[in-house]
Amino acid sequence: MELKSLRRYKNERDFRFILFATCLAMAVSTAYGGCVDTFGIGAKATSMGGAFSAYADDPFAVYYNPAGLTQIKRPTLAFGAHIIEPDLEVKGFHIKGTQDPRFLDEQGNPKNFKVDDEFPTLVVPHLGFAMPLTDRISMGIAAYAPWGLEVEWPGNPDKNPGVHSSYHSYYKRLAVTPTIAYKLNDQLSLGFGISIGQSKAGGKKIPYYFSSDVTQNQASAIVNAVLDPTTGQPRDPDTDPAVIANARALGRALEMHGQEMELEISDDLNYSFNLGVMYRATETITLGLTYRSETSTDFDGDLKRNGVKIAKATMKYNHPQQVQAGIRYAPHDRFSIEFDLVWTEWSINKNQREDIFPIDGSPSFPLEYERNWDNTRQIRFGAEYVLSEMITLRGGYFYDPSPIPDDTLDLMWPDGDKKTYSIGAGFNFGSFTLDTVLQLTAVEQDRIVGGESNNFNKSYKDVIAGNDPIVSAKAGGHLLGAGVTLSYRF
């Protein structure tokens, strides 16, 4: 009888491990975030505005504060998803300094466009497992999306002139983080985890090389006039190579006008680490400190024109380091509040450079965008009240200032200062716990650009006339979010 029980336990344990590994693989393959930074990982932390570095008592302590894993007394499996529904619009979108009739009204003045987003509903899964190994040592592992963005606008240039800047872009990192935590004493715990991740980025645009003086057919003639169409070599060997190169670049640029360009690049494997400290200063006050390191990335992939690969592409664009510090005050067992501050070093990436290597043997060339992002400080608040043994109520708020200055804002990286409000509840059913969250993110005020962004302006350059376009627009809106996490304690 005892032998059968042992075999049954072993089979159940093996099944649980296989189930966990399968779920982990599925989470890693499908997860992505809804904005440049995460809106939250796990419904409990998210409902408290992400103010969780001094609390961190579930498997997602792996992200918020690895030291918090020492609070977990039983093996715990948690999984769930966060759903984000954006609703944004651009108003008063107009371009001065162009002769393109699509952008002008009947009187020849810049035409105003209104563009509503076509963002997909974003689903962000999360999965974690944690357990004590000894009285002092605990381990955990979680799969989540620490960074993410996906933006989509209408792809019809007659309704959305922004397609010439970007109308679909994404940037995300998926990570699995095995973590170990050590309890030095009843007051102090330390934690360390290594995040093994994959990053992906890409986008679509319709390049704008309009010229009132050069037609599409004439663009081809520019190339053919100086190059032998059979060999691709200059017709006249005495011609200045610089003239040949300029003519070739100009002709090919004009040929691409109005055609869809798509970039798909990824970094197959990258690494970062999370380091956490948790200190219980008194019976009612706990301090938390978390460091998430910079992630070095090397993207490579393909550039396509109208769905056909025309070049290889590379990009180096690192994920920034973060420091999160929090203080939690729990005057009694039923109520607690927490305040966190999160610093992010967005300034590490001054420029976004994509190097393009045409497959037809043409010389490589860069595509560069100024970024000059600012470092940010997020302010986060969270509160929790235990209503009964079964029900716990939570609320949260955080302020997220945009790192993007007006002079580098474009539709590839749209962003604004945001305020996020959240409410949630946890339901305890013995070994099972169901945590829920509802979230509203509001852009603090309309983001207004009136010609400051060189990235935006140069998207509408007349390559022959050499005009000086000025793009103006106003953007605003909100995002709705909801999430659920189911936990089981073995």
C-alpha positions as MATLAB code, in Angstrom:
seq = 'MELKSLRRYKNERDFRFILFATCLAMAVSTAYGGCVDTFGIGAKATSMGGAFSAYADDPFAVYYNPAGLTQIKRPTLAFGAHIIEPDLEVKGFHIKGTQDPRFLDEQGNPKNFKVDDEFPTLVVPHLGFAMPLTDRISMGIAAYAPWGLEVEWPGNPDKNPGVHSSYHSYYKRLAVTPTIAYKLNDQLSLGFGISIGQSKAGGKKIPYYFSSDVTQNQASAIVNAVLDPTTGQPRDPDTDPAVIANARALGRALEMHGQEMELEISDDLNYSFNLGVMYRATETITLGLTYRSETSTDFDGDLKRNGVKIAKATMKYNHPQQVQAGIRYAPHDRFSIEFDLVWTEWSINKNQREDIFPIDGSPSFPLEYERNWDNTRQIRFGAEYVLSEMITLRGGYFYDPSPIPDDTLDLMWPDGDKKTYSIGAGFNFGSFTLDTVLQLTAVEQDRIVGGESNNFNKSYKDVIAGNDPIVSAKAGGHLLGAGVTLSYRF';
ca = [
       0.000    0.000    0.000;
       2.779    2.386    0.860;
       4.578    1.520   -2.409;
       1.440    2.287   -4.432;
       1.044    5.610   -2.605;
       4.641    6.532   -3.384;
       4.175    5.669   -7.049;
       0.950    7.651   -7.221;
       2.630   10.637   -5.570;
       5.534   10.400   -7.992;
       3.167   10.208  -10.983;
       1.153   13.191   -9.731;
       4.353   15.143   -9.083;
       5.666   14.323  -12.588;
       2.339   15.315  -14.116;
       2.350   18.628  -12.256;
       5.894   19.330  -13.444;
       5.001   18.510  -17.077;
       1.876   20.678  -16.843;
       3.884   23.550  -15.352;
       6.614   23.286  -18.019;
       4.004   23.208  -20.813;
       2.189   26.269  -19.449;
       5.500   28.088  -19.057;
       6.423   27.444  -22.691;
       2.995   28.640  -23.861;
       3.266   31.833  -21.796;
       6.690   32.665  -23.181;
       5.559   32.163  -26.763;
       2.497   34.432  -26.546;
       3.143   37.148  -23.981;
       3.611   40.796  -24.799;
       3.021   44.066  -23.058;
       0.736   46.939  -23.804;
       3.009   49.955  -23.504;
       6.721   50.712  -23.351;
       6.729   49.620  -19.683;
       4.577   46.921  -18.103;
       1.146   47.813  -16.712;
       1.576   45.138  -14.071;
       2.464   41.482  -13.583;
      -0.034   39.475  -11.541;
      -3.486   40.792  -10.631;
      -2.630   41.327   -6.949;
       0.316   43.647   -7.581;
      -1.450   45.340  -10.502;
      -4.531   46.156   -8.403;
      -2.189   47.914   -5.958;
      -0.726   50.127   -8.666;
       2.460   48.057   -8.850;
       3.447   49.351   -5.394;
       4.646   45.916   -4.385;
       8.412   45.915   -3.759;
       7.948   45.919    0.042;
       5.082   43.369   -0.084;
       6.001   40.821   -2.829;
       4.524   37.729   -1.192;
       3.505   35.727   -4.303;
       5.507   34.062   -7.142;
       5.745   37.373   -9.027;
       8.116   38.594   -6.346;
      10.578   37.252   -8.946;
       9.972   40.600  -10.733;
       8.896   43.012   -7.975;
      11.408   41.960   -5.304;
      13.127   38.548   -5.387;
      13.783   38.737   -1.624;
      10.038   38.480   -1.000;
      10.060   34.801   -1.999;
      11.171   33.922    1.550;
       7.611   34.757    2.716;
       6.130   31.845    0.739;
       5.602   28.862    3.043;
       4.081   26.317    0.618;
       4.743   25.449   -3.055;
       2.581   27.904   -5.014;
       1.638   27.945   -8.695;
       0.087   31.127  -10.131;
      -1.049   31.943  -13.645;
      -3.317   34.433  -15.364;
      -3.560   37.208  -17.921;
      -3.919   40.960  -18.193;
      -6.083   42.370  -21.012;
      -5.618   45.943  -22.278;
      -8.021   47.758  -24.618;
      -6.618   51.087  -25.947;
      -8.830   53.923  -27.210;
      -6.689   56.741  -28.612;
      -7.082   59.358  -31.331;
      -5.062   61.981  -33.177;
      -6.811   65.256  -33.996;
      -5.841   68.288  -36.057;
      -3.170   66.310  -37.942;
      -1.875   68.578  -40.727;
       1.315   69.171  -42.707;
       2.529   72.612  -43.741;
       5.111   73.210  -46.446;
       3.981   70.571  -48.939;
       2.476   70.702  -52.414;
       1.042   67.207  -52.211;
      -2.674   67.639  -53.073;
      -3.661   64.843  -50.677;
      -2.646   67.035  -47.751;
      -4.333   70.242  -49.008;
      -7.927   71.420  -49.091;
      -9.603   73.099  -52.085;
      -8.112   76.456  -51.116;
      -4.589   75.009  -50.977;
      -4.382   75.153  -47.163;
      -3.196   72.230  -45.014;
      -6.032   69.759  -44.500;
      -6.859   68.615  -40.950;
      -7.111   64.862  -40.361;
      -8.641   62.940  -37.455;
      -7.282   59.423  -36.954;
      -8.655   56.800  -34.554;
      -6.464   53.950  -33.421;
      -6.779   50.374  -34.605;
      -4.773   48.973  -31.715;
      -5.382   45.266  -31.113;
      -6.716   44.090  -27.781;
      -3.528   43.192  -25.947;
      -3.410   39.966  -23.934;
      -0.486   39.618  -21.534;
      -0.200   36.172  -19.867;
       1.889   35.589  -16.747;
       2.940   32.411  -14.973;
       4.947   31.784  -11.814;
       5.925   29.089   -9.342;
       7.646   29.429   -5.967;
       8.427   27.195   -2.999;
      10.603   27.057    0.122;
      13.654   24.774   -0.092;
      14.696   25.090    3.533;
      13.735   27.305    6.469;
      15.951   30.037    5.025;
      16.152   29.380    1.272;
      13.350   29.743   -1.282;
      13.204   29.505   -5.065;
      10.914   30.811   -7.750;
      10.543   30.999  -11.514;
       8.206   33.166  -13.577;
       7.442   33.922  -17.218;
       6.269   37.441  -18.072;
       6.741   40.463  -20.352;
       8.810   43.142  -18.539;
       8.786   45.462  -21.575;
       6.281   45.819  -24.362;
       4.624   48.089  -26.901;
       2.282   47.516  -29.820;
       0.779   50.382  -31.786;
      -1.483   50.232  -34.837;
      -3.197   52.981  -36.828;
      -5.199   52.791  -40.101;
      -3.019   51.818  -43.080;
      -4.890   53.891  -45.686;
      -2.742   56.970  -46.538;
      -5.804   58.882  -47.808;
      -7.373   58.679  -44.335;
      -4.205   58.614  -42.259;
      -1.197   60.605  -43.514;
       0.659   59.239  -40.469;
       1.361   56.042  -42.432;
       4.433   57.851  -43.785;
       5.831   57.988  -40.248;
       4.574   54.598  -39.006;
       1.233   52.849  -38.785;
       2.164   49.603  -37.043;
       5.031   49.116  -34.616;
       5.894   46.750  -31.798;
       8.727   46.268  -29.331;
       8.675   43.627  -26.630;
      10.736   41.391  -24.413;
       9.635   38.012  -23.108;
      11.516   36.636  -20.113;
      11.789   33.578  -17.900;
      13.447   34.341  -14.554;
      14.701   31.578  -12.247;
      15.324   33.099   -8.803;
      16.775   32.198   -5.420;
      16.147   34.009   -2.106;
      17.855   33.752    1.271;
      16.513   34.796    4.668;
      19.401   36.080    6.776;
      17.210   36.606    9.838;
      13.644   37.538   10.758;
      14.204   41.109    9.551;
      16.365   40.811    6.424;
      16.068   38.781    3.195;
      17.995   38.893   -0.092;
      17.040   37.635   -3.554;
      18.679   37.201   -6.942;
      17.317   36.108  -10.316;
      18.608   35.822  -13.872;
      16.177   36.803  -16.643;
      16.643   34.847  -19.859;
      14.743   36.666  -22.549;
      13.909   37.116  -26.186;
      13.152   40.515  -27.718;
      11.280   41.349  -30.899;
      10.660   44.596  -32.744;
       9.234   45.693  -36.049;
       6.869   47.942  -37.865;
       5.217   49.027  -41.079;
       5.213   52.329  -42.926;
       4.660   53.694  -46.408;
       7.733   55.789  -47.296;
       7.097   59.277  -48.560;
       9.426   60.560  -51.263;
       6.873   62.662  -53.141;
       8.171   65.233  -55.578;
       6.044   67.541  -57.669;
       8.746   67.379  -60.346;
       9.442   63.644  -60.622;
       6.965   60.847  -61.427;
       7.326   57.161  -60.585;
       8.409   56.314  -64.145;
      10.916   59.156  -64.158;
      12.402   57.747  -60.962;
      13.262   54.543  -62.803;
      14.718   56.587  -65.615;
      17.064   58.335  -63.190;
      18.571   54.983  -62.264;
      18.662   53.641  -65.835;
      20.172   56.822  -67.243;
      23.392   56.306  -65.309;
      23.428   52.529  -64.760;
      23.505   49.676  -67.245;
      20.258   47.767  -66.525;
      21.989   44.436  -67.288;
      25.190   44.772  -65.270;
      24.217   47.490  -62.824;
      27.508   49.243  -63.639;
      27.894   52.917  -64.669;
      27.364   53.487  -68.403;
      30.216   55.962  -68.500;
      33.295   54.844  -66.533;
      34.461   58.456  -66.334;
      31.361   59.528  -64.429;
      32.014   60.648  -60.841;
      31.195   57.666  -58.517;
      29.576   60.045  -56.038;
      27.153   61.219  -58.746;
      26.356   57.617  -59.607;
      25.731   56.749  -55.938;
      23.511   59.776  -55.386;
      21.505   59.100  -58.536;
      21.051   55.466  -57.587;
      19.897   56.369  -54.064;
      17.544   59.060  -55.349;
      16.016   56.835  -57.988;
      15.427   53.945  -55.638;
      13.989   56.244  -52.990;
      11.502   57.632  -55.490;
      10.629   54.127  -56.672;
       9.685   53.205  -53.064;
       7.241   56.095  -52.717;
       3.822   54.736  -51.760;
       4.953   51.141  -51.257;
       4.595   49.254  -47.977;
       7.849   48.675  -46.097;
       7.878   46.165  -43.247;
      10.652   45.539  -40.741;
      10.808   42.344  -38.649;
      13.787   41.893  -36.318;
      14.509   39.916  -33.166;
      17.227   39.202  -30.619;
      17.216   35.455  -30.099;
      18.585   35.409  -26.546;
      19.482   38.081  -24.016;
      20.124   38.292  -20.298;
      19.577   40.587  -17.348;
      19.302   40.125  -13.598;
      17.012   41.137  -10.748;
      18.384   41.843   -7.285;
      16.193   42.472   -4.247;
      16.436   43.356   -0.563;
      13.565   43.259    1.899;
      13.939   44.596    5.443;
      11.300   44.506    8.159;
      12.228   47.601   10.129;
       9.458   47.258   12.751;
       6.344   45.174   13.311;
       4.418   47.572   11.075;
       6.982   48.887    8.557;
       8.703   46.926    5.782;
      11.195   48.335    3.266;
      11.824   46.921   -0.197;
      14.516   47.670   -2.778;
      14.770   46.076   -6.242;
      17.304   46.517   -9.030;
      16.555   45.300  -12.565;
      19.625   45.480  -14.782;
      20.028   46.796  -18.329;
      19.558   44.228  -21.092;
      21.971   44.321  -24.022;
      20.301   43.374  -27.315;
      21.416   42.772  -30.906;
      18.430   42.635  -33.233;
      18.584   41.247  -36.767;
      15.957   40.287  -39.320;
      14.403   41.256  -42.623;
      13.207   44.352  -44.447;
      10.356   43.676  -46.871;
       8.817   45.763  -49.634;
       5.217   44.848  -50.422;
       5.773   41.530  -48.663;
       8.986   40.631  -50.545;
      12.319   40.542  -48.712;
      14.721   43.142  -50.093;
      17.325   43.470  -47.329;
      18.731   42.207  -44.052;
      18.436   44.594  -41.119;
      20.195   44.942  -37.767;
      19.562   47.170  -34.752;
      21.047   47.592  -31.284;
      18.545   49.051  -28.832;
      18.934   48.068  -25.185;
      16.254   47.675  -22.523;
      16.938   50.125  -19.666;
      17.844   49.428  -16.063;
      15.368   50.181  -13.262;
      15.433   50.760   -9.526;
      12.248   50.322   -7.492;
      12.083   51.251   -3.815;
       9.066   50.933   -1.546;
       7.838   51.297    2.027;
       4.850   49.351    3.353;
       2.937   50.287    6.485;
       0.644   47.691    8.082;
      -0.786   49.089   11.325;
      -2.786   45.879   11.866;
      -3.443   42.546   10.179;
      -6.366   43.768    8.082;
      -4.990   46.947    6.513;
      -1.801   48.048    4.773;
      -0.626   50.816    2.434;
       2.495   51.076    0.313;
       4.355   53.807   -1.548;
       6.900   52.983   -4.273;
       9.200   55.025   -6.483;
      10.474   53.549   -9.772;
      13.416   55.092  -11.645;
      14.060   54.065  -15.273;
      17.161   54.998  -17.284;
      15.551   55.646  -20.680;
      18.417   57.975  -21.624;
      20.710   55.041  -22.514;
      19.389   55.110  -26.090;
      20.156   58.473  -27.666;
      19.480   57.290  -31.208;
      17.631   54.457  -32.887;
      19.734   53.163  -35.786;
      18.786   50.377  -38.167;
      21.502   49.217  -40.577;
      20.122   47.954  -43.894;
      21.983   45.444  -46.117;
      20.228   45.051  -49.519;
      20.220   41.482  -50.835;
      20.902   42.680  -54.402;
      24.442   43.665  -53.418;
      23.825   47.415  -53.227;
      25.795   49.314  -50.556;
      24.439   49.146  -47.019;
      22.930   52.247  -45.460;
      21.556   53.316  -42.044;
      18.085   54.490  -41.046;
      18.475   56.769  -38.028;
      15.999   58.385  -35.665;
      16.852   60.746  -32.854;
      15.414   59.640  -29.513;
      17.129   61.557  -26.677;
      14.695   60.120  -24.155;
      14.590   61.352  -20.573;
      14.978   59.247  -17.448;
      11.686   58.894  -15.581;
      10.429   58.530  -12.009;
       7.126   56.748  -11.513;
       5.167   57.314   -8.300;
       3.074   54.329   -7.182;
       0.552   53.875   -4.334;
      -1.312   50.784   -3.189;
      -3.663   49.819   -0.374;
      -5.189   46.567    0.849;
      -8.010   45.783    3.274;
      -8.902   42.265    4.453;
     -12.689   42.321    4.576;
     -13.028   38.717    5.716;
     -11.224   35.396    5.571;
     -12.572   34.996    2.058;
     -12.458   38.526    0.565;
      -9.644   41.096    0.350;
     -10.157   44.518   -1.269;
      -7.377   46.472   -3.001;
      -6.797   49.766   -4.773;
      -3.902   51.531   -6.444;
      -2.626   54.477   -8.445;
       0.531   55.341  -10.341;
       1.771   58.305  -12.290;
       3.872   57.465  -15.355;
       5.579   60.451  -17.021;
       6.528   59.994  -20.660;
      10.260   59.737  -21.402;
       9.749   61.034  -24.959;
      10.396   64.760  -25.565;
       8.370   66.714  -28.137;
      11.321   67.059  -30.503;
      11.621   63.279  -31.097;
       7.958   62.220  -30.810;
       6.541   60.262  -33.751;
       3.944   57.575  -34.457;
       6.485   54.783  -34.022;
       6.757   55.634  -30.302;
       3.585   57.552  -29.336;
       3.389   58.278  -25.636;
       2.224   60.824  -23.098;
       2.116   61.414  -19.353;
      -0.345   58.909  -17.896;
      -2.317   58.376  -14.686;
      -3.449   54.838  -13.912;
      -6.177   53.968  -11.388;
      -6.903   50.401  -10.307;
      -9.236   48.442   -8.061;
      -9.301   44.741   -7.339;
     -10.310   41.956   -5.041;
      -8.855   38.669   -3.900;
     -11.034   35.639   -3.136;
      -9.669   32.899   -0.907;
     -11.015   29.355   -1.390;
      -8.625   27.410    0.826;
      -5.790   26.157   -1.359;
      -7.045   28.305   -4.262;
      -6.921   32.094   -4.493;
      -8.460   34.173   -7.273;
      -7.129   37.734   -7.635;
      -8.792   40.256   -9.951;
      -8.117   43.792  -11.151;
      -9.796   46.555  -13.185;
      -7.645   49.387  -14.471;
      -8.106   52.770  -16.154;
      -5.177   54.615  -17.712;
      -5.839   58.190  -18.786;
      -3.486   60.428  -20.752;
      -3.034   63.383  -18.398;
      -3.576   65.931  -21.159;
      -3.536   65.930  -24.944;
      -0.035   65.579  -26.339;
       0.530   68.470  -28.768;
       3.230   68.625  -31.421;
       3.587   71.768  -33.511;
       6.604   71.195  -35.745;
       9.175   70.365  -33.034;
       9.758   66.742  -34.081;
      12.386   66.342  -36.768;
      11.516   62.629  -36.970;
       7.948   63.543  -37.854;
       8.805   66.400  -40.215;
      11.343   64.529  -42.344;
       8.748   61.828  -43.080;
       7.154   64.290  -45.547;
      10.241   65.617  -47.299;
      10.037   66.417  -51.025;
      13.349   64.947  -52.158;
      13.635   67.113  -55.277;
      12.164   70.421  -54.141;
      13.878   70.161  -50.753;
      10.924   71.660  -48.890;
      10.738   72.174  -45.134;
       7.572   70.358  -43.944;
       6.108   71.035  -40.508;
       3.818   68.455  -38.897;
       1.305   69.417  -36.218;
      -1.053   67.125  -34.304;
      -2.848   66.615  -30.995;
      -3.262   63.161  -29.422;
      -5.135   61.839  -26.400;
      -7.271   59.009  -25.087;
      -7.342   56.264  -22.499;
      -6.733   52.547  -21.958;
      -8.933   50.068  -20.110;
      -7.427   47.006  -18.468;
      -8.615   43.919  -16.629;
      -6.735   40.990  -15.202;
      -7.082   37.773  -13.284;
      -4.582   35.482  -11.522;
      -5.394   32.046  -10.130;
      -3.039   30.631   -7.485;
      -2.872   27.150   -6.008;
      -0.920   26.261   -2.879;
       0.117   22.599   -2.782;
];
